[in-house]
């Protein structure tokens, strides 16, 4: 297993050299030490961004060690928090490596954000009588079925978690079926709703109308590009901005566009001028909010193929950007239902419907305005989860400190 993980890291490092940086962290070896900090684990870029408000609240009274698993997550953590906390790669979840982390940082609480259940992290924290909190927890039907296959192990690990803050009642029900006690489960909604509209002055100039393909994965870009090639024949003034989920894929997307003889460029910062090129490819992070705020409409990626499960649709909703998603949104199933039931988004059934979805939104101003208004209202109605989770998390940490 470990050789496979090492090979995977080295393979990924061809596209992003930061996979190789601080490589010993993966084995639980760190060049710094701390004591009595809160260990907050947010796997990748999306989790780091979504958990920022909770982490900031904890930082008011406690030191935080933030662990991530990806270079994009680490870069974003350093960008958001700077020197206010220590951000490092998490150890691989083996007892020996995880013990190394505990020896270096001796945390007083463990907070796991969203989805992952890490047996070694949880078991060692439990053995040390450290509070274990699952924040903004979600358990998709797919994940539930996988955990159910190893029910005895799942129940043993999940029963050790001190409190589980779930995003919806259906997620809560799945955790309970896997062995969590009902009194340990609190349904509080999603912290992803606790964002504000982007009030920053735009850095765009000479803007022409554009379609945004956000957080795309391999295989989706080809479908988007094919649909755009047909759309632009009827609407020659419309542009396309592709912001892949993994920025290192920008060069591969550029090759796809070159083969199609489409004029494109790669940008590492929010473009200040998108009038000169038909297509922009974003190689960077932290720019989606501004892109959503200016797009005619957006396709939210990770949703055309079952293996990905969708990405955050609340950001475009808050920026009043009409959006399309594909059929595979199991990571956001309950949140998506809020939007679908109100006609606040467009969900297509299959890949071939991307083109028809593009046409529907591009040619119907009223539809775009109606969808964006409804989506924004849904976001406003569902705010408040961050405060609920923070008050419970901080109370648990403080209570444990008093008892100790």
N, C-alpha and C positions, 0 to 999 in steps of 0.2 A: 504493500500500500504506500509506504513512504517513498520508495523509488518512483512510483507513478506520480505522486504529488510533486516531487522534485522535477521530473521531466516536464510536467505541466507548467510549472513556474518558468522553467528555462524556455519552453516553447512560447509562452506568452510574452516573454521578455524580448523576443524578436520584434514585436510590435510596440512594446512599451518597456524601455530599459529599466524603469523604476520597479518592475517586478523583481529585479535582482538586488535592488538596494535593501539594506538592512535584512538580508536574507536569513541571518541567524535568529531573528525574531521568531521565525516560523518554528524554530526548535526550542523556544522559550528562553533564549539567551538575549539579554539586553545590556546596553552600556550605561544605563542609569538605574537609579533606585528611588523608591518612594515608600511612604508608609501612611496607612490610615486614609487612603484615597477611595473614592467610589470608582469601581470598574464599570465603564459603560461600553458595551460592544454593539457597534453598528456596522454591518458587513461591508456595504459598498456605498457608492456615491449617493444613491437615492435615500438610503437610510440615514446617512450623515446629515443631509439637508433637512429631512423630515424631523429628525430628533433634535435639531439645533435649539429650539425654544426650551425643550425640557432640560437639555444640558446646561444652557445658560442660567436657568433657574437654580439648578443644583449648584452651579459654580458660585452663586451668591454666598453660600455658607460652607461649601465643601470643595476639596481638591478632587479633580477628575482625571483618571487615566482612560483615554478613549482608544479602543482598539478597532481596527478595520481589517479587511481581507484583500483589498484591491488598491492599486496605486491611485486610481481616480478618487477613491474614498479618502485616502491619506492626504492627497493634495488639497481636496476640498476641506478636510478637517483643519489643516494648517491655514488655509485661506480664511475660514470662518472664525476660528478661535485664536490663531496666532500663538502667543506665549502664555495664554491664560490656562492652557492645559497641556498635558503631554499626550501626543498622538503617536501610536506605534502599530505595527502589524500584530495581529493576534497570533498566538501560537496555534499550530495545528492541534486539533482536539484529541490528543493522546495524553494519558495520565502524566508521563514523564515530562513532556513539553509544557503542559499546563501547570505542573508543579513549579517549573522554572519561573513562570510568570508570577505565581504567588510568592515565591522567594524574593523576587526583585521588587515587587510592588505592594505586597501584603494588603490587599484591598479590604475595606470594611463592609462593602456591599457589592453585589453583582447585578447589573441591569442589562438584560438582553432585549434588543429592540426588534420587534415585529415577528419574524417567522422561525428563526432557527432554534432548534433544541440541541444544545451541545452537551452530551453526556458527561465528559470529563470536567468541563467548567462547572457544571451544576453539581456533580457528585463531590468534587473537592470543596467547593464553597459550602455545601451542606455539611460536610464532615467537620468544617471549621466553624459551624454555627453562624454563617454569614447570610444575611437576608438575600434572597434571590427573587428578582422582580422581572417579569416578562411584560414589557411595555409596548403599547399599541399592537397587541398580539393579534395575529390572524392565522387561521388554520383553514386553508382551502380544502375543498372536497378531495382533490387529488392528493394533497399532503396527508389528509386524514386517512385515506385508504392505504397509503404507504406505511404510516405509523401503525395502523391497525394490523398490518402483517406481522409486526414484531411487538404485539400488544403487551406482552409481559415486561419487556425492556422499556417500552414507551411509558407504561403505567408507573414503573419503578422510578424513572427519571422525572416525569411530570409531577408526580406526587411530592417531590422534594422542593418544588417551586413555592415560594412564600406567598406570592400574589400574582394574579394574571389579569392585566387590564386589556380586555378585548374590544375590537372595533365594532362588533355587532353581536346580536343574540345567536345567530347561526354559528359564528366562530366560537362563542362561549359554549354552545351545546356540544360541539366537536371536542373541545378540550375536556369537558366533563365526561364524555363517552370514552376518552382515552385515559381517564383515571384521576383527573383533577377534582378536588372537593369543591362543591358548589359555593361554599362560603369563602373560598379563595379566589373566586372569579368575579370580576367587576366589569360590566359592560358600560363603556364610557365613550364610545365613538372613536373616530380617527383624528389624530393630531394633524393630519394633512389638511384638514379644514381650517386649521388655525394659522392661516397666512393672511397677509394683507395684499391689496392690489399693488402692483409695482408703481410707486410714485416717483421713481427716479426720472430725471430728464433723459429723454431718448438720445442715443448717440447715432441714430439713423439720419441720413440726409439723402435727398433725391430718391425718396422711396417710390418704388413702383409696386403695384399689387403683386403679392406672392402667396403661394401655397407653402405651408411648413410641414415637412415630414420629420416628426420628432421621435427621438429615441428608437430609431430603426435598428433592426438586426439583419444579419446576412440572410439573403433571400427576399427580404422585403423591399430592398432598394430597387431590385430589378423590376418588381411589380409596380412600384411608384413611378419609376422612370418611364416604363412603358405607357402607363396611364397619362403621364405628363406629355409625352410625345404626341399623343392623340389630342389632348386638351389644347395644347398650344397652337395647333393648326387652326382651331376655331377661335381661340383667344390669344392672339400673338403678343398681347401686352402683359400676360401673366408670367411671373417668374416662379422659381422653385428654390426653396432652401432646405437642405437635408442636414439634420443634426443627429448623427448616429449615436446610439446608446454608448458605444465604446469609441471614443474619438480617434483611436489609432487606426480605425477602419476607413478613415477619410481617404487615404491613398488608394485603397481598393475600389472605393466608390468612384473616385476620379477616373480610374482605368475603365470602369463600366461606361461612364459618360463619354470618354474619349472614343471608345469603340462605336458608340452611337452617334459620333460626330456632333455632340452637344457641347456648347461653350460653357465651361465651368471653371471655378477656381476654389482653392482651399483657403479658408480664413481661420485664424487662431484667436481672433477677438471679434466681438460683435461688429458686424460691418457698418461702416459709416456711410457707405454708398452702395446700394444694391441695384443701381440703375444700369450699370455698364455690362453686366453679365446676365445671361439667362438663368444660370444655376449657381448657387453658392453651397459649399460644403463646409460645415462648421467642425473644426478640429479643436475642441476645447470644451470646458464645462462652465456651468453657472450662467449661461446665456439664454436659456429657454424662456424664462419669464418675459424678457424684453422681446424676444422673437414672437412669442404668443401674442403679446400686446399689439403687434403690428401686422400679423398675418391676416389674410382674408379668412382663412380657416386652416385647421391643422389635422393631419393624420397622426394619431398617437400609436407608435410602433410597439413591437413585441406582442402584437395581437393577431397576426395573420397565421402564426404557426403554434401548435399546441405546446411545444417545448418551452415557450417563453412566458406565457401567461399574462401579458399586458404590463403597462406602466401607469404612472400617476396621471389621472385625468382631472384632478382638482386644480392643478396649475393653469391649464387653459381655461377652465371654467371661471376661475377668479379673474383672469385677464380678459374676460368676455370674448374669448376666441371660440367660435363654433368648432366642434371637433368630430372626427370620425374614428371609430375603432373597428378592429376586426372581430372575428367570432370567438377568439380565445382570450378571455379576460378573467380566468379563474383566480388570479391573484387579487383581483379587485371586484369580485363578483357582486358582493353586497352593495358596494359603493356605486358600481355601474348601474345596478337596478334602480337606485334613486333617480338617476338621470334618464334612463330608458323609460321608466314609468311616466315621467313628466314630459317626454318628448324633448328633452334637453340635450340630446346628442344623437348621432346617427351611427348605428351599429350595422355593419354589413355582414352578410352570411358567408361569403366565400371570396377568394382572392379576385375573381373576375369582376366583383361588384365595386372594386376600388374606383374604376373609371366612372361608373354610373353615380357613385357617391360624390365624386369630384364635380361632375356635371350638375347634380342636384344643388349643391351648395354654391357653386360658382355662378349659376344662372338665376338664383333666387335670393335676392337681398332680404326679402321678408322672412324667409326661412332662417337665414343666418341670424338675423336680429332676434327672432323669436327664440331660437335655441340658446343663444348666448345670454339673453335676459333670464330665461328659466334656469339655466345652469348656475348663474351667479346667485340667484335667490336660494337655490339648494345649498350652496356653500355657506351663505349667511345663516341659514337655519340650523346648520350642523356644527357651528363653532363651539368651542368650550372644553374639548377633551384634554387639552394641555394642562389647564388649571386643575382639572379633576385628578389627572395622573400625578402631577407635580406635588399636590398637597398630600396625597397618599404616600408617594415615594419618600418625600422629605420627612413625614411623620414616622415612617417605618425606620429610616436611618437614625433619626434623633432618638427614638424610643430604644433602639438597640444600643446606642451609645450610652444612654442613661443606665440601662440595665448592666452593661459591661463595666 
